[in-house]
Amino acid sequence: MMNQRIRTGEKPYERPDYETSFNVSSNHISHQMIYTGEKLCKCLECENSFTRNSHLVAHLRTHTGEKPFECPDCGKSFSQNSSLVQHQSTHTGEKPFGCSFCGKGFSTNSNLISHQRLHTGEKPFKCPDCGRNFSHHCSFVRHQRTHTGEKPFGCSFCGKGFSTNSNLISHKRLHTGEKPFKCPDCGISFSRNSHLIVHLRTHTGDKPFECPDCSKSFSQNSSLVQHQSTHTGEKP
């Protein structure tokens, strides 16, 4: 029967309402799944479903931790070949994706797209809880934690949780005593960059926080809040 189909050129799997046909049944099944939106490849760990087995295989690595694609330059491994290709540009310095607005180059198209939103003002990621829009998905994800209360970054010293990795890193310095931010004028070091910025105002005399009632200025917002109580009579 199969030999007869090869000789006659018959295509055993054909959709009368769609122009693409397949001689191989597995290709036909995969094509049908995409055409109908059916997802038959199901992950037994988290029950996510996929239209192609190759997509399921790639997804399973998020559970197993398998990283079969290794960088020949530094030995770093990745779960997907596309991630390896993107990483390799850090060694070559290649930046083939150029911004049409300012000419700045990027190693990946996704980084270019994110950058171009600075020019266009596009903010495609909208919070369903408060309606706030974001230009980057990572900023959107961080923001959502203010609604959910999720704190996925835990301190290995005390177990305290944080909503962002940057906050965790800053917190850990309380345990390690690390103070990487050094004042170029007097040499005092700080554990947070924000603390260094406030300190620098003691050298520059900068007072960016102005009272709307009397126009008196302060180097710190907390000093302004305390001062405003003299106008309102409230105790901060």
C-alpha positions in Angstrom: 0.0 0.0 0.0 2.8 2.4 1.0 4.8 1.5 -2.2 1.7 2.1 -4.3 1.4 5.6 -2.8 5.0 6.4 -3.5 4.6 5.3 -7.2 1.3 7.2 -7.7 2.4 10.3 -5.7 -0.8 10.0 -3.5 -0.7 12.0 -0.3 -2.5 10.0 2.3 -3.0 12.9 4.8 -4.6 15.9 3.2 -6.8 18.7 4.4 -9.3 19.8 1.7 -9.4 23.3 3.2 -5.7 23.8 3.7 -3.0 23.8 1.1 -0.2 22.0 2.9 -0.1 18.2 2.8 2.2 15.6 4.3 3.5 12.2 3.2 4.8 11.3 6.7 2.2 10.7 9.3 4.2 12.2 12.2 4.7 15.5 10.3 1.0 15.5 9.5 0.0 15.0 13.2 2.3 17.8 14.3 0.9 20.1 11.5 -2.7 19.2 12.5 -1.9 20.0 16.1 -0.6 23.5 15.2 -3.5 24.1 12.8 -6.2 23.2 15.3 -4.4 24.6 18.3 -4.5 21.2 19.9 -1.7 20.5 22.4 -1.0 16.8 22.8 2.5 16.8 24.4 1.9 17.2 28.1 4.5 17.7 30.9 3.9 15.3 33.7 5.7 17.6 36.2 3.6 20.8 35.8 0.9 19.8 33.2 2.0 22.4 30.6 1.1 21.3 27.1 2.9 21.7 23.8 2.1 21.2 20.1 5.6 19.7 19.4 7.5 17.1 21.2 10.7 19.1 20.7 9.1 22.0 22.6 8.3 19.6 25.5 11.8 18.3 25.5 13.2 21.8 25.9 10.6 22.6 28.6 11.5 19.5 30.6 15.0 20.9 31.1 13.5 23.6 33.4 12.6 20.7 35.7 15.7 18.5 35.3 18.2 21.3 35.2 19.9 19.7 32.2 22.1 22.1 30.2 23.5 20.2 27.2 24.7 23.2 25.2 28.2 24.2 26.4 30.1 27.3 25.4 33.5 26.3 23.9 35.1 29.6 25.1 34.2 29.6 28.9 32.5 26.3 29.6 29.2 27.8 30.7 26.2 25.6 29.8 22.7 26.4 28.7 19.4 24.5 28.4 18.7 25.8 24.9 20.9 26.3 21.9 19.5 29.7 21.2 20.7 30.8 24.7 24.2 29.6 23.9 24.2 31.5 20.6 23.2 34.6 22.4 25.8 34.1 25.1 28.6 33.6 22.6 28.2 37.2 21.4 29.6 38.3 24.8 32.9 36.7 23.7 33.0 37.9 20.2 31.7 41.4 21.0 29.5 41.1 17.9 26.4 43.4 17.9 24.6 42.9 14.7 21.3 44.5 15.7 21.5 48.3 15.3 19.0 50.8 16.6 17.4 52.7 13.8 16.9 55.8 16.1 20.4 56.2 17.6 22.6 53.6 15.9 23.5 51.8 19.2 24.3 48.1 18.6 23.0 45.0 20.4 24.0 41.4 20.5 20.4 40.1 20.4 17.2 41.3 18.6 15.3 41.1 21.9 17.7 43.6 23.5 17.3 45.9 20.6 13.5 45.7 20.8 13.6 46.6 24.6 16.0 49.5 23.9 13.8 50.9 21.1 11.0 51.4 23.6 13.1 54.2 25.2 12.7 56.0 21.9 9.1 55.1 21.1 7.7 55.3 24.7 5.9 52.0 24.1 4.9 50.2 27.3 3.2 46.9 26.2 3.1 45.2 29.6 0.0 46.3 31.6 -0.6 45.3 35.2 -4.1 43.8 35.5 -4.4 44.9 39.1 -3.7 48.6 38.9 -3.4 49.4 35.2 0.1 50.6 35.3 2.2 50.0 32.1 5.8 48.9 31.7 8.2 48.9 28.8 10.1 45.8 30.0 8.7 42.5 31.1 11.2 42.2 34.0 9.9 45.5 35.4 6.4 44.3 35.0 7.1 41.0 36.9 8.9 42.9 39.7 5.9 45.3 40.0 3.4 42.5 40.3 5.0 41.3 43.4 3.8 44.5 45.1 0.3 43.1 44.6 1.0 39.4 45.3 3.4 39.9 48.2 5.7 37.3 46.6 9.3 37.3 47.9 11.1 34.6 45.9 14.6 35.7 46.9 15.6 34.3 50.3 18.6 35.3 52.4 21.0 32.4 53.0 22.0 33.9 56.3 18.7 34.7 58.0 16.0 33.4 55.7 14.4 36.8 55.1 12.6 37.0 51.8 12.8 39.8 49.2 10.8 40.6 46.1 13.9 41.4 44.0 17.4 40.0 43.7 18.9 43.5 44.0 17.2 44.0 47.4 18.5 40.6 48.5 22.1 41.6 47.5 21.8 44.8 49.4 20.5 43.1 52.5 23.2 40.4 52.5 25.8 43.2 53.0 24.4 43.6 56.5 25.6 40.1 57.2 28.9 40.3 55.3 29.8 43.9 56.2 30.6 44.6 52.5 30.6 48.3 51.6 31.4 48.6 47.9 30.3 52.2 47.4 33.2 54.6 48.3 33.0 58.4 48.5 35.7 59.8 46.2 36.0 62.9 48.4 36.5 61.5 51.9 36.9 57.8 51.4 33.9 56.8 53.6 32.3 53.6 52.2 28.6 52.5 52.2 26.7 49.3 51.7 24.1 50.9 49.4 24.6 53.3 46.5 21.6 55.3 47.7 23.4 56.0 50.9 26.5 57.2 49.0 24.3 59.6 46.9 22.9 61.1 50.1 26.3 61.4 51.6 27.8 63.1 48.5 25.4 66.0 49.1 27.3 66.9 52.3 30.2 67.7 49.9 28.3 69.3 47.1 25.7 71.2 49.2 23.0 69.9 46.9 19.5 70.2 48.5 17.0 68.8 46.0 14.0 68.5 48.4 12.1 71.8 48.6 9.3 72.7 51.0 6.2 73.8 49.0 5.1 76.1 51.9 8.3 78.1 52.6 10.7 77.0 49.8 13.3 75.9 52.3 15.4 73.1 50.8 16.9 69.9 52.3 19.5 67.3 51.3 17.2 64.4 52.3 13.5 63.7 51.9 13.2 62.6 55.5 14.4 66.0 56.6 11.8 67.7 54.4 9.0 65.5 55.9 10.2 66.3 59.4 10.3 70.0 58.5 6.8 70.1 57.0 5.3 69.1 60.4 6.2 72.6 61.6 3.7 73.9 59.1 0.9 71.3 59.6 1.4 70.7 63.3 1.5 67.0 62.7 4.1 64.7 64.2 5.9 62.7 61.5 
